[in-house]
Amino acid sequence: MRPVFCGNFDYDTRQYDLEGLFSKYGPIRRIDMKSGYAFIYFEDERDAEDAIRRLDNVSFGYSRRRLSVEWSRQVEPVSRSRDRPAGDVKPTRTLFVINFDPIRTKIQDIERHFEPYGKITNIRVRRNFAFVQYETQEEASAAVKNTDKRTSNFP
């Protein structure tokens, strides 16, 4: 089952904080956590749907930031190889972009960075992450292959 994406929580949030919040909706298999976002894997898809419905845009943490909780669009878990998708998750036309300065980086900067790999149909920036959608899955795969874990030309 694809994971639930949770973003925009405080950088000092601990895994047990998220476990406490999300386990109210059902058993959790695991949580893959990074600074400011995480992927939550539920045992049951209905529990994941309940969590998304009830936790999206909820205030959380000491600074009461509004959570972004939605179905993950990730192509593969962080721990897997970039050359093969995980399980039944298929590659998509949409990239999930992180680790850029959300204050200084503009949509045009993101577009300029990713346009060499194909025709971009949509860019959506949400706080400290962005989604970049290509016209084809092949273009998105080329962008991942050529930009993943590399330094950008963002400001």
C-alpha positions in Angstrom: 0.0 0.0 0.0 1.3 3.5 -0.8 2.2 5.6 2.2 0.6 8.8 3.6 2.6 11.9 3.1 2.8 14.2 6.2 4.6 17.6 5.8 5.1 20.9 7.4 5.7 19.8 11.0 8.4 21.3 13.2 11.9 20.1 12.5 12.3 19.0 16.1 9.3 16.7 15.9 10.2 13.1 16.9 9.0 9.9 15.4 7.1 9.0 18.6 5.1 12.3 18.2 3.9 11.2 14.8 3.2 7.7 16.0 1.1 9.1 18.7 -0.9 11.3 16.3 -1.3 8.8 13.5 -1.8 5.6 15.5 -5.2 7.0 16.7 -6.5 6.0 13.2 -5.1 2.5 13.1 -2.0 0.3 13.3 1.1 1.7 11.6 3.6 -0.6 9.8 6.4 2.0 9.8 7.3 5.7 9.5 10.0 7.0 7.3 10.9 10.4 8.7 13.0 13.3 7.4 13.3 16.9 8.5 9.9 18.5 8.2 8.1 15.6 6.4 7.4 11.9 6.7 5.9 8.9 5.0 3.5 6.9 7.2 2.7 3.3 6.2 -0.6 2.0 7.7 -1.6 -1.6 7.9 -5.0 -0.9 6.4 -5.9 1.6 3.6 -9.1 2.6 5.3 -7.1 3.7 8.4 -4.9 5.8 6.1 -7.9 7.4 4.5 -9.3 8.3 7.9 -6.0 9.9 9.0 -5.8 11.9 5.8 -9.4 13.1 6.2 -9.0 14.1 9.8 -5.4 15.4 10.0 -4.9 17.4 6.9 -4.6 21.1 7.8 -4.6 20.4 11.6 -2.4 22.5 13.9 0.4 20.4 15.4 3.5 20.8 17.5 4.8 23.6 19.7 4.5 26.2 16.9 1.1 24.9 15.9 2.0 24.6 12.2 -0.7 23.3 9.9 0.0 19.8 8.7 -0.2 18.8 5.1 -1.5 15.2 5.1 -2.3 13.5 1.8 -1.6 10.3 -0.2 2.0 10.1 -1.1 3.0 10.6 -4.7 6.5 9.1 -4.2 7.8 6.8 -6.8 9.9 4.8 -4.4 10.9 4.8 -0.8 14.1 6.7 0.1 15.8 3.4 1.1 15.4 1.8 -2.3 17.5 2.0 -5.4 16.5 4.8 -7.9 16.6 2.2 -10.7 13.6 0.2 -9.6 10.3 1.2 -8.1 9.2 -0.5 -4.8 6.5 -3.1 -4.9 3.4 -2.2 -6.8 4.2 1.5 -6.9 4.4 2.7 -10.5 6.5 5.7 -11.7 4.5 8.8 -12.2 4.8 12.1 -14.1 5.1 14.1 -10.8 8.3 14.7 -8.9 8.4 15.5 -5.2 11.1 18.1 -4.6 12.6 19.0 -1.2 15.7 20.6 0.3 15.4 24.1 -1.3 15.2 27.4 0.5 11.4 28.1 0.5 11.9 31.8 1.1 14.4 32.6 -1.7 13.4 29.9 -4.3 10.8 31.0 -6.8 8.6 28.9 -9.1 10.7 30.1 -12.0 13.9 28.8 -10.3 12.4 25.4 -10.0 11.1 25.5 -13.6 14.6 26.5 -14.9 16.2 23.7 -13.0 13.9 20.9 -14.3 12.9 22.1 -17.8 16.0 20.6 -19.5 14.5 17.1 -19.0 11.1 17.7 -20.6 7.9 19.7 -20.9 6.6 20.7 -17.5 2.8 20.9 -17.2 2.5 22.1 -13.6 4.6 23.2 -10.6 3.0 23.4 -7.2 5.0 24.8 -4.2 3.7 24.1 -0.7 5.7 25.6 2.1 9.0 23.7 2.1 8.4 21.3 -0.8 7.2 21.3 -4.3 5.6 19.0 -6.9 6.8 19.2 -10.5 4.6 17.5 -13.1 5.9 16.5 -16.6 3.9 15.8 -19.7 5.2 12.2 -19.7 6.5 9.7 -17.2 9.6 9.2 -19.3 10.5 12.9 -18.9 9.9 12.7 -15.1 12.2 9.6 -14.9 14.9 11.4 -16.8 14.6 14.4 -14.4 14.9 12.1 -11.4 17.9 10.3 -12.9 19.7 13.5 -13.6 18.8 15.6 -10.6 18.2 13.3 -7.6 20.6 14.1 -4.7 22.4 16.7 -6.7 23.0 20.4 -6.0 20.6 22.7 -7.7 21.0 26.1 -9.3 18.4 27.6 -7.1 19.3 30.9 -5.4 
